[in-house]
Amino acid sequence: MFKTPLSAVEERIGANFGEFAGWEMPMDYTSYQDEHMAVRQNAAFFDLSHMGRIRIKGKKEELDKIVTRSLSTENFRMIGPSAMLNEKGGFIDDIMIYKVSDTEFLMVTNAINRDKDINWIKRNSSLEVEDLTFDYVMLAIQGRRVWELLGYKTDLQPLQFVLNSNFLGEDVFLLSRSGWTGEDGLEVWAKVEVAERIINKLIEKGIKPAGLITRDSLRQEMGFVLYGEDIDENTTPVEARYWVFDLDKNFIGKEKVEEQLKNGVKRIRVGFKLQKGIRVIPRHGYKIRILEIEIGEVTSSTYSPYLGRVIGMGYINSSNAFFGFHANIEIRGKEYRAKISDFPLI
């Protein structure tokens, strides 16, 4: 198992560690509910060093055939979320792409897919791929009061980034205005010793640490997917309602995407909210029913501290996607009422 290079400083500030995608990472520090509300009301920072970070060099046209969004944008813009699909339209991975130039790109992958993604790019192109995951760590600083607590506001527009910049008086490799919580903020790639100093400065500014349990509850409120839970190689972007493709270009899997857009799909991803007061969490694979007829399955679920109720997402028959209607979810042999909802859930 890999271990985050920031574990020493994180242990000192109270991290409780656990395993995720083959990495030992901070799961929480105090309680995920407190950390969750810190992001929604103030700001918090996350260690995301488990995520894959790679550099790709070569012809833009070659990468353009592998990823689903067009790379024809200005330099120093993030292109994403995007995806790499197999020939059947299933997700190899969902990714973020940073365009440095027409011949150089950076990419963030899901931790569990890093090696698979590198091999997929090499198999389908002559592009040069360099794994930077162990050269830099990655932090995300997110929250509704993030600029107030940081004491400044960046000139970066959403999804813009810079290289070899300065953050809180420290030299960092990459600084982007991006995140995955639904709130504003920054993501930083930096050397380990630099990131340790940044963590100390963030705490001095009253920005709390948060763990991956909080990251999971935040992304579910927004309806963001997690690879391996909500999408995989047997799930297409159309089924997931994950609009990560441009149809005015060619890419692997495009034929299946177009076919499904024309003819429809049998199942689609929806959100749900359990009735208030119910605190049981349905797990991946639990059944969703309407009038005792099974119409789908849960893929992710959590308790939302912001809403004060259990929420989640799953796939149901597209012919049963009655948003606003109530279905039942079977949890350990008992059925609970849930409202079928669109995203975001807050």
Phi, psi and omega per residue, in radians:
M1 nan 2.408 3.042
F2 -1.355 2.728 -3.136
K3 -2.254 2.330 -3.140
T4 -1.019 2.352 3.119
P5 -1.127 -0.217 -3.112
L6 -1.649 0.201 -3.002
S7 -1.095 -0.582 -3.090
A8 -1.119 -0.856 -3.139
V9 -1.222 -0.588 -3.141
E10 -1.243 -0.624 3.069
E11 -1.117 -0.675 -3.129
R12 -1.124 -0.554 -3.121
I13 -1.695 0.205 2.928
G14 1.799 0.351 -3.099
A15 -1.208 2.449 2.919
N16 -1.800 2.089 -3.006
F17 -1.659 2.657 3.053
G18 -2.689 3.044 -3.091
E19 -1.647 2.340 3.016
F20 -2.546 2.155 3.071
A21 0.929 0.666 3.086
G22 1.439 0.198 3.132
W23 -2.161 2.512 2.953
E24 -1.564 1.981 -3.017
M25 -2.310 2.800 3.042
P26 -1.134 2.148 3.082
M27 -1.543 -0.738 3.032
D28 -2.801 3.028 3.132
Y29 -2.108 -0.820 3.096
T30 -2.066 -1.375 2.970
S31 -2.498 2.543 -3.100
Y32 -1.145 -0.485 3.108
Q33 -1.104 -0.777 3.125
D34 -1.123 -0.733 -3.116
E35 -1.193 -0.655 3.099
H36 -1.060 -0.866 -3.118
M37 -1.203 -0.458 3.060
A38 -1.068 -0.689 3.108
V39 -1.230 -0.786 -3.091
R40 -1.229 -0.423 -3.078
Q41 -1.983 -0.500 -3.077
N42 -2.319 -1.774 3.074
A43 -2.923 2.725 3.080
A44 -2.648 2.861 3.093
F45 -2.155 2.639 -3.101
F46 -2.185 2.537 2.933
D47 -1.598 2.054 -3.128
L48 -2.037 0.522 -3.026
S49 -1.167 -0.234 3.119
H50 -1.299 -0.360 -3.091
M51 -1.239 2.544 -3.127
G52 -1.284 2.408 3.094
R53 -2.293 2.043 -3.069
I54 -2.280 2.672 3.047
R55 -1.913 2.368 -3.111
I56 -2.152 2.243 3.120
K57 -2.186 2.491 3.126
G58 2.486 -2.867 -3.082
K59 -1.261 2.270 3.104
K60 -0.953 -0.672 -3.062
E61 -1.069 -0.558 -3.140
E62 -1.239 -0.765 3.116
L63 -1.196 -0.586 -3.114
D64 -1.042 -0.515 -3.138
K65 -1.380 -0.267 -3.083
I66 -1.696 -0.590 -3.088
V67 -1.766 2.731 -2.950
T68 -1.537 -0.335 3.099
R69 -1.750 2.611 -3.134
S70 -1.163 2.446 3.102
L71 -1.643 0.098 -3.128
S72 -1.449 1.243 3.077
T73 -2.343 3.043 -3.137
E74 -1.191 2.745 3.099
N75 -1.176 2.732 -3.137
F76 1.065 0.608 2.944
R77 -2.045 2.519 3.024
M78 -1.495 2.448 -3.129
I79 -1.986 1.714 -3.102
G80 2.937 3.047 0.095
P81 -1.192 2.528 3.102
S82 -2.191 -2.957 -3.097
A83 -2.727 2.817 2.890
M84 -2.038 2.251 -3.084
L85 -2.002 2.685 2.979
N86 -1.462 -3.140 -3.071
E87 -1.111 -0.397 3.130
K88 -1.583 0.128 3.122
G89 1.472 0.050 3.134
G90 -1.400 2.699 -3.084
F91 -1.275 2.029 2.821
I92 -1.204 -0.745 3.085
D93 -2.992 2.731 2.867
D94 -1.800 2.431 -2.863
I95 -2.461 2.877 2.922
M96 -2.022 2.412 -3.130
I97 -2.078 2.376 3.090
Y98 -1.989 2.027 -3.134
K99 -1.550 1.948 3.076
V100 -1.501 -0.753 3.104
S101 -2.784 -3.073 3.109
D102 -1.252 -0.147 -3.134
T103 -2.174 0.066 3.132
E104 -2.485 2.300 -3.128
F105 -2.422 2.649 2.960
L106 -1.983 2.667 -3.095
M107 -2.486 2.396 2.979
V108 -1.858 2.259 -3.122
T109 -2.053 2.870 2.961
N110 -1.140 2.503 -3.072
A111 -0.968 -0.743 -3.038
I112 -1.212 -0.321 -3.046
N113 -1.856 0.048 -2.973
R114 -0.946 -0.937 -3.113
D115 -1.119 -0.714 3.140
K116 -1.075 -0.735 -3.124
D117 -1.125 -0.778 3.138
I118 -1.054 -0.790 -3.136
N119 -1.156 -0.623 3.139
W120 -1.140 -0.750 3.132
I121 -1.121 -0.771 -3.129
K122 -1.151 -0.631 -3.105
R123 -1.206 -0.511 -3.029
N124 -1.890 0.217 -3.133
S125 -2.847 3.079 3.014
S126 -1.848 0.336 -3.086
L127 -1.176 2.617 3.073
E128 -1.567 2.200 -3.095
V129 -2.111 2.222 3.141
E130 -2.105 2.201 3.142
D131 -1.462 1.979 -3.130
L132 -1.757 0.085 -2.996
T133 -0.972 -0.652 -3.064
F134 -1.714 0.055 3.071
D135 -1.574 -0.511 -3.094
Y136 -2.358 2.676 2.933
V137 -1.754 2.944 -3.060
M138 -2.312 2.223 3.084
L139 -2.068 2.593 2.986
A140 -2.155 2.288 3.086
I141 -2.040 2.021 -2.949
Q142 -2.378 2.562 3.018
G143 2.718 2.820 -3.077
R144 -1.220 -0.407 3.105
R145 -1.975 0.469 -2.992
V146 -1.068 -0.726 -3.081
W147 -1.248 -0.669 3.107
E148 -1.088 -0.768 -3.117
L149 -1.274 -0.613 3.087
L150 -1.223 -0.459 3.134
G151 1.554 0.218 3.074
Y152 -2.876 2.936 3.026
K153 -2.198 2.291 -3.080
T154 -1.200 2.697 3.021
D155 -1.376 -0.204 -3.130
L156 -1.150 2.377 2.992
Q157 -1.472 2.799 3.104
P158 -0.897 2.321 -3.140
L159 1.225 0.265 2.935
Q160 -1.643 2.720 3.100
F161 -2.580 2.830 3.052
V162 -2.322 2.713 3.075
L163 -1.923 2.695 3.082
N164 0.857 1.016 -3.071
S165 -1.953 -2.990 3.141
N166 -2.187 2.358 3.113
F167 -2.398 2.094 -3.117
L168 0.963 0.638 3.112
G169 1.412 0.143 -3.108
E170 -2.042 2.485 3.094
D171 -1.371 2.115 -3.128
V172 -2.116 2.708 -3.132
F173 -1.308 -0.775 -3.087
L174 -2.461 2.413 3.077
L175 -2.322 2.097 -3.115
S176 -2.253 2.599 3.037
R177 -1.632 1.583 -3.027
S178 -2.819 3.009 3.103
G179 3.022 -3.098 -3.011
W180 -2.416 0.558 -3.090
T181 -2.038 -0.198 -3.024
G182 1.603 -0.086 3.109
E183 -1.923 2.898 3.114
D184 -1.299 2.841 3.088
G185 2.722 -2.897 -3.036
L186 -2.240 2.731 2.929
E187 -2.192 2.457 -3.001
V188 -2.270 2.312 2.944
W189 -1.877 2.246 -3.092
A190 -2.677 2.860 3.023
K191 -1.155 2.749 -3.035
V192 -1.011 -0.869 -3.069
E193 -1.130 -0.563 3.088
V194 -1.188 -0.783 -3.127
A195 -1.115 -0.626 3.101
E196 -1.087 -0.719 3.105
R197 -1.180 -0.658 3.102
I198 -1.096 -0.739 3.118
I199 -1.018 -0.787 3.126
N200 -1.059 -0.690 -3.135
K201 -1.219 -0.650 3.111
L202 -1.111 -0.741 3.128
I203 -1.130 -0.687 3.088
E204 -1.060 -0.506 -3.137
K205 -1.520 0.047 3.110
G206 1.478 0.297 3.100
I207 -1.657 2.075 -3.002
K208 -1.427 2.670 2.967
P209 -1.347 2.625 3.089
A210 -2.404 2.651 -3.080
G211 -1.842 -3.089 -3.036
L212 -1.241 -0.390 3.067
I213 -1.117 -0.714 3.098
T214 -1.145 -0.725 3.118
R215 -1.032 -0.647 -3.138
D216 -1.208 -0.723 -3.135
S217 -1.218 -0.628 3.113
L218 -1.135 -0.780 -3.089
R219 -1.205 -0.536 3.118
Q220 -1.225 -0.635 3.066
E221 -1.027 -0.627 -3.116
M222 -1.478 -0.228 -3.095
G223 1.457 0.358 3.110
F224 -1.411 2.471 -3.054
V225 -1.506 2.762 2.995
L226 -2.082 2.192 -3.131
Y227 -1.101 2.393 -3.125
G228 1.648 -0.428 3.068
E229 -1.831 -0.945 -3.006
D230 -1.831 -0.389 3.080
I231 -2.432 2.702 3.083
D232 -2.851 -2.923 -3.065
E233 -1.260 -0.166 3.080
N234 -1.788 0.134 -3.141
T235 -2.022 2.362 3.127
T236 -1.774 2.803 3.091
P237 -1.061 -0.533 -3.137
V238 -1.210 -0.781 3.097
E239 -1.080 -0.686 -3.110
A240 -1.392 -0.115 -3.028
R241 0.869 0.836 -3.069
Y242 -2.042 1.679 -2.921
W243 -1.466 1.367 -3.006
V244 -1.975 0.398 -3.050
F245 -2.332 2.709 3.024
D246 -2.038 2.140 -3.059
L247 -1.476 -0.081 3.118
D248 -1.550 0.319 3.064
K249 -2.501 2.909 3.105
N250 -1.682 2.513 3.035
F251 -2.743 2.752 3.111
I252 -1.053 2.239 3.131
G253 1.676 -0.102 -3.062
K254 -1.082 -0.651 -3.095
E255 -1.029 -0.726 -3.135
K256 -1.228 -0.682 3.109
V257 -1.051 -0.809 -3.135
E258 -1.125 -0.709 3.117
E259 -1.039 -0.754 -3.123
Q260 -1.246 -0.597 3.086
L261 -1.143 -0.615 3.138
K262 -1.319 -0.763 -2.966
N263 -1.793 -0.179 -3.095
G264 1.521 3.006 -3.132
V265 -2.233 2.777 -3.106
K266 -1.403 -0.471 -3.105
R267 -2.397 2.650 3.067
I268 -2.438 2.788 3.133
R269 -1.478 2.330 3.096
V270 -2.347 2.859 3.007
G271 -1.749 2.923 3.042
F272 -2.598 2.716 3.060
K273 -2.269 2.146 3.046
L274 -1.302 2.750 3.104
Q275 -1.023 2.551 3.112
K276 -1.074 2.530 -3.138
G277 1.690 -0.317 3.091
I278 -1.545 2.162 -3.059
R279 -1.966 0.079 3.126
V280 -1.401 2.457 -3.067
I281 -1.838 2.073 3.045
P282 -1.250 2.387 -3.113
R283 -1.615 2.964 3.111
H284 -0.971 2.216 3.093
G285 1.709 -0.161 3.116
Y286 -1.163 2.550 -2.966
K287 -1.453 2.520 3.039
I288 -1.950 2.303 -3.067
R289 -2.315 2.624 2.926
I290 -2.200 2.181 -3.131
L291 0.874 0.784 3.049
E292 1.233 0.081 3.103
I293 -1.729 2.226 3.135
E294 -1.234 2.181 -3.107
I295 -2.080 -0.099 3.140
G296 2.994 -2.932 -3.078
E297 -2.431 2.634 3.024
V298 -1.320 2.482 3.010
T299 -1.990 -0.649 3.103
S300 -2.458 2.607 3.047
S301 -2.781 2.700 3.135
T302 -2.817 2.979 2.974
Y303 -1.619 2.184 3.136
S304 -1.559 1.934 3.087
P305 -1.104 -0.522 -3.107
Y306 -1.211 -0.743 -3.107
L307 -1.600 -0.340 -3.100
G308 1.219 0.610 3.129
R309 -2.758 2.874 3.109
V310 -1.382 2.330 3.121
I311 -2.258 3.047 3.070
G312 3.033 -2.931 3.127
M313 -2.588 2.859 3.113
G314 -3.027 -3.063 3.130
Y315 -1.972 2.322 3.073
I316 -2.277 2.882 3.072
N317 -0.969 2.316 -3.125
S318 -1.075 -0.490 3.135
S319 -1.292 -0.199 3.104
N320 -1.901 0.240 -3.071
A321 -1.428 1.284 -3.121
F322 -1.689 1.573 -3.098
F323 -1.112 2.328 -3.100
G324 1.662 -0.266 3.130
F325 -1.451 2.790 3.134
H326 -1.771 2.351 3.045
A327 -2.079 3.124 3.053
N328 -2.059 2.461 3.058
I329 -2.025 2.226 -3.138
E330 -1.479 2.109 3.128
I331 -2.181 1.926 -3.141
R332 0.875 0.867 3.016
G333 1.501 -0.069 3.139
K334 -2.133 2.497 -3.107
E335 -1.714 2.404 -3.141
Y336 -2.153 2.489 -3.083
R337 -1.365 2.355 -3.134
A338 -2.430 2.478 3.114
K339 -1.585 2.184 3.078
I340 -1.270 2.166 -2.952
S341 -2.334 2.712 3.033
D342 -1.605 2.938 -3.117
F343 -1.674 2.667 -0.077
P344 -1.274 2.826 -3.072
L345 -1.573 -0.060 3.062
I346 -2.017 nan nan
